[in-house]
Amino acid sequence: MRMLLPGHAASRGSALGRARIRLPHALDVVERRIGVGEVAGERERLRQAIAATREEMHRMRERLHGALAREVGEFLDLHALLLDDPELLKGLDELIHAGRYSADYALRLQRDRLAAVFEGMDDPYLKSRMDDLDHVIGRIHAHLHKRAIETQGVAGEILVGDNIAPSELAQLQADGVVAVVTAAGSPLSHSAILARSLHLPLVVGIAKAWQRINDGDVLIVDGGSGEVIVNPEAADLRRYRQRLKDAAREQRELGRLRSKPTRTRDGVDVALYANAESREDVARAHALGAAGLGLYRTEFLFLQHNALPSEDEQFQIYRDAVLGMSGRPVTIRTLDLGADKADRIGLSVRGEDNPALGLRGIRLSLARRDVFDTQLRAIARASAYGPIRILVPMVSAREEIVTVRRRLGTIVRQLRAQGHEVAETIALGAMIEVPAAALALAGFIGDVDFLSLGTNDLVQYLLAADRNNDALGDLYSPLHPGVLQLMRQVIALGERHGVPVAVCGEIAGDARMAPLLLALGLTEFSLHPATLLEVRKAIRDSDLSRLRERAKKLLQARDRAGIERWLKAASPVGAT
């Protein structure tokens, strides 16, 4: 029987396939007590299961290459660290040895104990880490019973479950899974971001999806509208085929935009910069005609090593990025590392009560001046090969920018004295992602050469809603009156002082959001190369003067529904 299930669009694209149900991570294990003579055997069985899980993570890590090694590897590293968590291991050993529980039931009890601790935390970021713990425990449980891990997929299948870990997506796609449907999740979660990078359709937020869909049901997944059709009828199949034809035509049209200018219908040029973190990203940005790199992430260079990267190693990476863009500006973000990252070099602080608000970004750099100076020296040396800008993350006060500028000046003088060639000027900018920095910007806008709105963090800090907490998926959204008003305030202040402002968060890469950002006054976007052509088309289809005229009405919207109505009326591209 046909059924239409509405959800939230998380990664665009259409797919037709068979449903494969994956039940939520829950250990339905019967309580079993063991005798004294069984304790050693159960402890060894559990030890082997944990070792097998650790080895499995290692093998998955080794199979990754290129950009995926950085994107997916971070989550695999986090899960591997959980396997060595002393709280988890100590509790399991005590339950088997002192409690005389079987390995299976000890795993269930310890999981529930830790879940209660996570649930009792006030911080939504830490609560959301329960998903990672469940993912790891589910793998241990599978190895206890020597059965295949459920995350393997079959070509033509659509995975339906409670949630999906970022570390699973690449393997699922390689196995031939054509789409993913989940009950939980957010369109702005790490999983959704990675799914878009992989061009894997993803629909989230379909309540109890695994109960409403049966194994083997035929599904049509529309990652653009967020709809899932169960057991489609003839008319649904016709519409699906037409969508595929439309999508193919759209891709051909987008391909012709590679060499076209990013210019609105009324003749205003807009700069489209690319976000990058690898040579592959740089090459793709160049080929797609990006105006430059608006955000080159450097933390992945640190995360993929077991030791701090040297000055020469960093210099070569930054120099190659500059050379790869052939004279177009490259914006290098200084280290944005915190306790929320899987840090194998021990640079970030462990055990912080609230890592999202802890020693991260520029705070960590200023606390570790030796590491920061090495990075600034490498960037300054690379400036001899082309235009470089330095972007400082997690700025919250003027003093931070002033300190960085003074330190950069000292380092440039030292390098020149040592015989190194350094550009005459190196632009210094601040990421505006902390609400306090946005509100106090008038007091230090004269100290920066450019600004970049990091909307992913700005939204979650402004709304006190972690983007990775599934329970807050509806609350976490840039379509909030307070978010738009603060963004407009920053952009307008930049206009008055002649300081360029870009947006480098996820919304910059969403073609449907382009009219809204243009209306707010934005003329610089920084986005993933995969979405560059779509956003270019949306901008070329927009009439900037008309959008600016309607900006007042946008800023007067009192709720998300009002903003969505404005966006629907203003968008020239609809759901493209």
Buried (B, 14 or more C-beta within 10 A) or exposed (E): EEEEBEBBBBBBBBBBBBBBBBEEBEBEBEEBEBEEEBBEEBBEBBBBBBEBBBEBBEEBBEEBEEBBBBBBBBBBBBBBBBBEEEEBBEBBBEBBBEEBBBBBBBBBBBBEEBBEEBEEBEBBBBBBBBBBBBBBBBBBBBBBEEEEEBBEBEEEBBBBBBBBBBBBBBBBBEBEBBBBBBBBBBBBBBBBBBBBBBEBBBBBBBEEBBEBBEEEBBBBBBBBBBBBBBBBEEEBBEBBEEBBEEBEEBEEEBEEBEEEEBBBBEEBEBBBBBBBBBBBBBBBBBEBBBBBBBBBBBBBBBBBEEEBBEBEBBBBBBBBBBBBBEEBBBBBBBBBBBBBBBBBBEBBBEEBEEBBBBBBBBBBBBEBEEBBBBBBBBBBBBBBBBBBBBBBBBBBBBEBBEBBBEBBEEBBEBBEEEEBEBBEEBBBBBBBBBBEBBEBBEEBBEBBBBBBBBBBBBBBBBBEBBBBBBEBBEBBBBBBBEBBBBBBBBBEBBEEBEBBBBBBBBBBBBBBBBBBBBBBBBBBBBBBBBBBBBBBBBBBBBBBEBBBEBBEBBBEBEEBEBBBEBBEEBBBBEEB
